[in-house]
Amino acid sequence: MAQISIREITEKNLYPCLDLKLAEDQVDRIAPNAYSIAESKVNFNFTPYAIHLDEEVIGFVMTEYDSKEIEERKHWIPRFMIDVSYQRKGYGKKAMNQVIEMLKRKDDCHYISLSTEPDNFPALRFYESLGFINTGEMLEGIEVILLLKLRH
């Protein structure tokens, strides 16, 4: 059975990450992977990862950690995408669960935050199915913040 894994960006999986494609209606909703990887090279709070299905790169995720933020805002998932040809097959949910488990292992990770546009109903349903709660709070007046509480 094919296995999903979250791996650091390397020379081997960098270009496949850059070649990943979104559905046409998703393109304007998420920053390109090249932008995110470049951003991680100058903002060390960001860590990019490739999402693998066995050895095939099928997605991209970036986490953010800011130790200076309040407890609910230390750990973020600012980018998450699955290539259009692998969407609607359950891989996104498996990958996101692995990212959540990876972050949960950090001692100070009591919450995970992420954001999406308030009219991005497929994304909202997806994140809510994983336990994220829509806080109603807006990020930069553009995106709604969702929060996953891990511990008390």
DRENPA-3360 file (N, C-alpha, C; in nm, 2 decimals, always signed):
BEGIN
1 = MAQISIRE = +0.08/-0.12/+0.00/+0.00/+0.00/+0.00/+0.09/+0.13/+0.00 ~ +0.05/+0.22/-0.08/+0.13/+0.35/-0.09/+0.13/+0.42/+0.04 ~ +0.24/+0.48/+0.08/+0.26/+0.55/+0.20/+0.29/+0.70/+0.18 ~ +0.22/+0.78/+0.26/+0.24/+0.93/+0.26/+0.35/+0.96/+0.36 ~ +0.44/+1.05/+0.32/+0.54/+1.09/+0.42/+0.57/+1.24/+0.39 ~ +0.61/+1.31/+0.50/+0.65/+1.45/+0.50/+0.80/+1.45/+0.51 ~ +0.87/+1.51/+0.41/+1.01/+1.51/+0.41/+1.07/+1.65/+0.38 ~ +1.19/+1.68/+0.44/+1.25/+1.80/+0.42/+1.28/+1.82/+0.27;
9 = ITEKNLYP = +1.29/+1.95/+0.23/+1.32/+1.98/+0.09/+1.47/+1.95/+0.07 ~ +1.50/+1.87/-0.03/+1.63/+1.84/-0.07/+1.66/+1.87/-0.22 ~ +1.78/+1.85/-0.26/+1.81/+1.86/-0.40/+1.72/+1.77/-0.49 ~ +1.69/+1.65/-0.43/+1.62/+1.55/-0.51/+1.47/+1.58/-0.53 ~ +1.41/+1.65/-0.42/+1.26/+1.67/-0.43/+1.23/+1.82/-0.46 ~ +1.33/+1.91/-0.47/+1.31/+2.05/-0.49/+1.23/+2.07/-0.62 ~ +1.29/+2.03/-0.73/+1.22/+2.05/-0.86/+1.09/+1.99/-0.87 ~ +1.07/+1.87/-0.83/+0.93/+1.82/-0.83/+0.83/+1.90/-0.75;
17 = CLDLKLAE = +0.88/+1.96/-0.64/+0.79/+2.05/-0.56/+0.76/+2.18/-0.64 ~ +0.85/+2.23/-0.72/+0.83/+2.35/-0.80/+0.74/+2.32/-0.91 ~ +0.73/+2.19/-0.96/+0.64/+2.15/-1.07/+0.50/+2.12/-1.03 ~ +0.47/+2.11/-0.90/+0.34/+2.08/-0.86/+0.23/+2.18/-0.91 ~ +0.12/+2.13/-0.95/+0.01/+2.22/-1.00/-0.11/+2.21/-0.92 ~ -0.18/+2.33/-0.91/-0.31/+2.34/-0.85/-0.42/+2.34/-0.95 ~ -0.54/+2.31/-0.90/-0.66/+2.33/-0.99/-0.67/+2.47/-1.03 ~ -0.73/+2.50/-1.14/-0.74/+2.64/-1.19/-0.81/+2.73/-1.09;
25 = DQVDRIAP = -0.91/+2.69/-1.01/-0.98/+2.77/-0.92/-0.90/+2.79/-0.79 ~ -0.78/+2.72/-0.77/-0.70/+2.73/-0.65/-0.58/+2.82/-0.67 ~ -0.54/+2.85/-0.79/-0.42/+2.91/-0.82/-0.40/+3.05/-0.75 ~ -0.51/+3.12/-0.75/-0.50/+3.26/-0.68/-0.52/+3.25/-0.53 ~ -0.54/+3.13/-0.48/-0.56/+3.12/-0.33/-0.44/+3.08/-0.25 ~ -0.33/+3.04/-0.31/-0.21/+3.00/-0.24/-0.09/+3.05/-0.31 ~ +0.01/+3.09/-0.24/+0.13/+3.14/-0.29/+0.20/+3.02/-0.37 ~ +0.27/+3.05/-0.48/+0.35/+2.94/-0.55/+0.45/+2.88/-0.45;
33 = NAYSIAES = +0.48/+2.75/-0.48/+0.58/+2.68/-0.39/+0.72/+2.75/-0.40 ~ +0.75/+2.80/-0.52/+0.88/+2.87/-0.54/+0.89/+2.99/-0.44 ~ +0.78/+3.06/-0.43/+0.78/+3.18/-0.34/+0.80/+3.13/-0.20 ~ +0.72/+3.03/-0.16/+0.73/+2.98/-0.02/+0.87/+2.93/+0.01 ~ +0.93/+2.86/-0.08/+1.07/+2.81/-0.05/+1.17/+2.92/-0.04 ~ +1.15/+3.02/-0.13/+1.24/+3.14/-0.12/+1.22/+3.21/+0.01 ~ +1.09/+3.23/+0.05/+1.06/+3.30/+0.17/+1.13/+3.23/+0.29 ~ +1.13/+3.09/+0.29/+1.19/+3.02/+0.40/+1.34/+3.04/+0.41;
41 = KVNFNFTP = +1.40/+3.08/+0.30/+1.55/+3.11/+0.30/+1.59/+3.24/+0.37 ~ +1.49/+3.33/+0.38/+1.52/+3.46/+0.45/+1.44/+3.48/+0.58 ~ +1.34/+3.40/+0.60/+1.26/+3.40/+0.73/+1.28/+3.26/+0.79 ~ +1.36/+3.25/+0.89/+1.39/+3.12/+0.94/+1.28/+3.07/+1.03 ~ +1.17/+3.14/+1.05/+1.06/+3.08/+1.12/+0.98/+2.98/+1.03 ~ +1.01/+2.98/+0.90/+0.94/+2.90/+0.80/+1.02/+2.77/+0.77 ~ +0.96/+2.66/+0.76/+1.02/+2.53/+0.72/+0.94/+2.47/+0.61 ~ +0.99/+2.45/+0.49/+0.92/+2.39/+0.38/+0.94/+2.24/+0.38;
49 = YAIHLDEE = +0.84/+2.16/+0.34/+0.85/+2.02/+0.33/+0.78/+1.97/+0.20 ~ +0.83/+1.86/+0.14/+0.77/+1.79/+0.03/+0.68/+1.69/+0.09 ~ +0.56/+1.67/+0.03/+0.47/+1.56/+0.06/+0.49/+1.45/-0.04 ~ +0.53/+1.33/+0.01/+0.56/+1.22/-0.08/+0.45/+1.11/-0.07 ~ +0.42/+1.05/-0.18/+0.35/+0.93/-0.19/+0.45/+0.83/-0.24 ~ +0.49/+0.74/-0.15/+0.61/+0.66/-0.17/+0.73/+0.75/-0.21 ~ +0.78/+0.74/-0.33/+0.89/+0.83/-0.37/+0.84/+0.94/-0.46 ~ +0.71/+0.95/-0.49/+0.66/+1.05/-0.58/+0.62/+1.18/-0.50;
57 = VIGFVMTE = +0.66/+1.30/-0.54/+0.63/+1.42/-0.47/+0.49/+1.46/-0.52 ~ +0.39/+1.47/-0.43/+0.25/+1.50/-0.46/+0.20/+1.63/-0.40 ~ +0.28/+1.69/-0.31/+0.23/+1.81/-0.24/+0.34/+1.88/-0.17 ~ +0.30/+1.99/-0.11/+0.40/+2.08/-0.05/+0.33/+2.14/+0.08 ~ +0.41/+2.15/+0.18/+0.36/+2.21/+0.31/+0.47/+2.29/+0.37 ~ +0.43/+2.40/+0.43/+0.53/+2.48/+0.51/+0.48/+2.51/+0.64 ~ +0.56/+2.49/+0.75/+0.52/+2.52/+0.88/+0.59/+2.65/+0.92 ~ +0.54/+2.72/+1.03/+0.60/+2.84/+1.08/+0.60/+2.83/+1.23;
65 = YDSKEIEE = +0.71/+2.87/+1.29/+0.73/+2.87/+1.44/+0.78/+3.00/+1.48 ~ +0.71/+3.07/+1.57/+0.75/+3.20/+1.62/+0.75/+3.19/+1.77 ~ +0.86/+3.17/+1.84/+0.87/+3.16/+1.98/+0.82/+3.28/+2.06 ~ +0.82/+3.39/+1.99/+0.78/+3.52/+2.06/+0.63/+3.54/+2.07 ~ +0.55/+3.46/+1.99/+0.41/+3.48/+1.99/+0.34/+3.41/+2.11 ~ +0.22/+3.45/+2.13/+0.14/+3.39/+2.24/+0.12/+3.24/+2.20 ~ +0.08/+3.16/+2.30/+0.07/+3.02/+2.29/-0.01/+2.97/+2.17 ~ -0.12/+3.04/+2.14/-0.21/+3.00/+2.03/-0.15/+3.04/+1.89;
73 = RKHWIPRF = -0.05/+3.12/+1.89/+0.00/+3.17/+1.76/+0.15/+3.13/+1.73 ~ +0.20/+3.03/+1.81/+0.34/+2.99/+1.79/+0.36/+2.90/+1.67 ~ +0.27/+2.81/+1.65/+0.28/+2.71/+1.54/+0.17/+2.73/+1.44 ~ +0.22/+2.75/+1.31/+0.13/+2.78/+1.20/+0.16/+2.68/+1.08 ~ +0.06/+2.66/+1.00/+0.08/+2.59/+0.87/+0.03/+2.69/+0.77 ~ +0.12/+2.78/+0.72/+0.09/+2.88/+0.63/+0.07/+2.84/+0.49 ~ +0.12/+2.72/+0.45/+0.11/+2.67/+0.31/+0.08/+2.52/+0.32 ~ -0.02/+2.48/+0.24/-0.05/+2.34/+0.22/-0.11/+2.32/+0.09;
81 = MIDVSYQR = -0.06/+2.23/+0.01/-0.12/+2.20/-0.12/-0.09/+2.06/-0.17 ~ -0.18/+2.00/-0.24/-0.17/+1.87/-0.30/-0.19/+1.90/-0.45 ~ -0.10/+1.83/-0.53/-0.11/+1.85/-0.68/-0.25/+1.81/-0.73 ~ -0.30/+1.88/-0.82/-0.43/+1.86/-0.87/-0.46/+1.72/-0.91 ~ -0.36/+1.65/-0.96/-0.38/+1.51/-1.01/-0.39/+1.41/-0.89 ~ -0.36/+1.45/-0.77/-0.37/+1.37/-0.65/-0.48/+1.41/-0.55 ~ -0.55/+1.52/-0.59/-0.66/+1.56/-0.50/-0.78/+1.47/-0.50 ~ -0.86/+1.48/-0.39/-0.98/+1.40/-0.38/-0.96/+1.25/-0.37;
89 = KGYGKKAM = -0.84/+1.21/-0.32/-0.81/+1.07/-0.30/-0.77/+1.04/-0.16 ~ -0.78/+1.13/-0.07/-0.75/+1.11/+0.07/-0.61/+1.14/+0.11 ~ -0.53/+1.17/+0.01/-0.39/+1.20/+0.04/-0.37/+1.33/+0.12 ~ -0.45/+1.43/+0.09/-0.43/+1.56/+0.17/-0.46/+1.54/+0.31 ~ -0.57/+1.46/+0.35/-0.60/+1.44/+0.49/-0.49/+1.36/+0.56 ~ -0.44/+1.26/+0.49/-0.33/+1.18/+0.55/-0.21/+1.26/+0.57 ~ -0.18/+1.35/+0.47/-0.06/+1.43/+0.48/-0.08/+1.54/+0.60 ~ -0.19/+1.60/+0.60/-0.22/+1.70/+0.71/-0.21/+1.63/+0.84;
97 = NQVIEMLK = -0.27/+1.51/+0.86/-0.26/+1.44/+0.99/-0.12/+1.42/+1.03 ~ -0.03/+1.39/+0.93/+0.11/+1.37/+0.96/+0.18/+1.50/+1.00 ~ +0.14/+1.61/+0.94/+0.20/+1.74/+0.98/+0.15/+1.77/+1.12 ~ +0.03/+1.75/+1.15/-0.02/+1.77/+1.29/+0.05/+1.69/+1.39 ~ +0.07/+1.56/+1.36/+0.15/+1.47/+1.45/+0.29/+1.52/+1.47 ~ +0.35/+1.57/+1.36/+0.49/+1.62/+1.36/+0.50/+1.74/+1.46 ~ +0.40/+1.83/+1.44/+0.41/+1.95/+1.53/+0.37/+1.92/+1.67 ~ +0.28/+1.82/+1.69/+0.23/+1.78/+1.82/+0.35/+1.73/+1.91;
105 = RKDDCHYI = +0.45/+1.68/+1.85/+0.56/+1.62/+1.92/+0.65/+1.73/+1.98 ~ +0.63/+1.85/+1.94/+0.71/+1.96/+2.00/+0.65/+2.00/+2.14 ~ +0.73/+2.02/+2.24/+0.68/+2.04/+2.37/+0.59/+2.16/+2.39 ~ +0.62/+2.27/+2.31/+0.54/+2.39/+2.33/+0.43/+2.40/+2.23 ~ +0.40/+2.29/+2.16/+0.29/+2.30/+2.06/+0.16/+2.25/+2.13 ~ +0.08/+2.35/+2.17/-0.05/+2.33/+2.23/-0.16/+2.36/+2.13 ~ -0.13/+2.44/+2.03/-0.23/+2.48/+1.93/-0.15/+2.48/+1.79 ~ -0.23/+2.46/+1.69/-0.18/+2.48/+1.55/-0.28/+2.58/+1.49;
113 = SLSTEPDN = -0.23/+2.68/+1.42/-0.31/+2.78/+1.35/-0.29/+2.77/+1.20 ~ -0.39/+2.81/+1.13/-0.37/+2.82/+0.98/-0.48/+2.92/+0.94 ~ -0.47/+2.97/+0.82/-0.57/+3.06/+0.77/-0.61/+3.03/+0.62 ~ -0.73/+3.07/+0.59/-0.77/+3.06/+0.45/-0.87/+3.17/+0.42 ~ -0.90/+3.19/+0.30/-1.00/+3.29/+0.26/-1.14/+3.25/+0.31 ~ -1.22/+3.34/+0.36/-1.35/+3.30/+0.42/-1.45/+3.24/+0.32 ~ -1.42/+3.26/+0.19/-1.51/+3.21/+0.09/-1.46/+3.08/+0.03 ~ -1.35/+3.03/+0.09/-1.29/+2.90/+0.03/-1.35/+2.79/+0.11;
121 = FPALRFYE = -1.47/+2.76/+0.07/-1.55/+2.66/+0.14/-1.49/+2.52/+0.14 ~ -1.44/+2.47/+0.03/-1.37/+2.34/+0.03/-1.26/+2.33/+0.13 ~ -1.18/+2.44/+0.14/-1.07/+2.44/+0.24/-1.12/+2.44/+0.38 ~ -1.22/+2.53/+0.40/-1.28/+2.53/+0.54/-1.34/+2.40/+0.58 ~ -1.41/+2.33/+0.49/-1.47/+2.20/+0.52/-1.35/+2.10/+0.55 ~ -1.25/+2.10/+0.47/-1.13/+2.01/+0.49/-1.07/+2.03/+0.62 ~ -1.03/+2.16/+0.66/-0.97/+2.18/+0.79/-1.06/+2.15/+0.90 ~ -1.19/+2.19/+0.89/-1.28/+2.16/+1.00/-1.30/+2.01/+1.02;
129 = SLGFINTG = -1.29/+1.93/+0.91/-1.29/+1.78/+0.92/-1.18/+1.72/+1.00 ~ -1.07/+1.80/+1.01/-0.95/+1.76/+1.08/-0.95/+1.81/+1.23 ~ -1.06/+1.89/+1.26/-1.07/+1.94/+1.40/-1.04/+2.08/+1.42 ~ -1.00/+2.15/+1.31/-0.97/+2.30/+1.32/-1.10/+2.37/+1.34 ~ -1.10/+2.47/+1.43/-1.22/+2.55/+1.46/-1.20/+2.69/+1.39 ~ -1.30/+2.74/+1.32/-1.30/+2.87/+1.27/-1.31/+2.97/+1.38 ~ -1.21/+3.05/+1.41/-1.22/+3.15/+1.52/-1.30/+3.27/+1.48 ~ -1.32/+3.30/+1.35/-1.39/+3.42/+1.31/-1.29/+3.54/+1.31;
137 = EMLEGIEV = -1.17/+3.52/+1.36/-1.07/+3.62/+1.36/-1.01/+3.63/+1.22 ~ -0.98/+3.75/+1.18/-0.92/+3.77/+1.05/-0.77/+3.80/+1.05 ~ -0.70/+3.74/+0.96/-0.55/+3.77/+0.95/-0.54/+3.87/+0.84 ~ -0.48/+3.98/+0.88/-0.46/+4.09/+0.78/-0.58/+4.13/+0.71 ~ -0.70/+4.11/+0.77/-0.83/+4.15/+0.70/-0.86/+4.07/+0.58 ~ -0.79/+3.96/+0.55/-0.81/+3.89/+0.42/-0.85/+3.75/+0.45 ~ -0.79/+3.68/+0.55/-0.81/+3.54/+0.57/-0.86/+3.52/+0.71 ~ -0.95/+3.41/+0.72/-1.00/+3.37/+0.85/-0.90/+3.28/+0.92;
145 = ILLLKLRH = -0.88/+3.29/+1.05/-0.79/+3.20/+1.12/-0.87/+3.08/+1.18 ~ -0.81/+2.97/+1.16/-0.86/+2.84/+1.21/-0.76/+2.79/+1.32 ~ -0.81/+2.73/+1.42/-0.72/+2.69/+1.53/-0.75/+2.54/+1.57 ~ -0.65/+2.46/+1.59/-0.66/+2.33/+1.64/-0.60/+2.32/+1.77 ~ -0.68/+2.29/+1.87/-0.63/+2.28/+2.01/-0.58/+2.14/+2.03 ~ -0.46/+2.12/+2.07/-0.40/+1.99/+2.09/-0.40/+1.95/+2.24 ~ -0.37/+2.04/+2.33/-0.36/+2.01/+2.47/-0.41/+2.13/+2.55 ~ -0.44/+2.11/+2.68/-0.49/+2.21/+2.76/-0.37/+2.29/+2.83;
% end
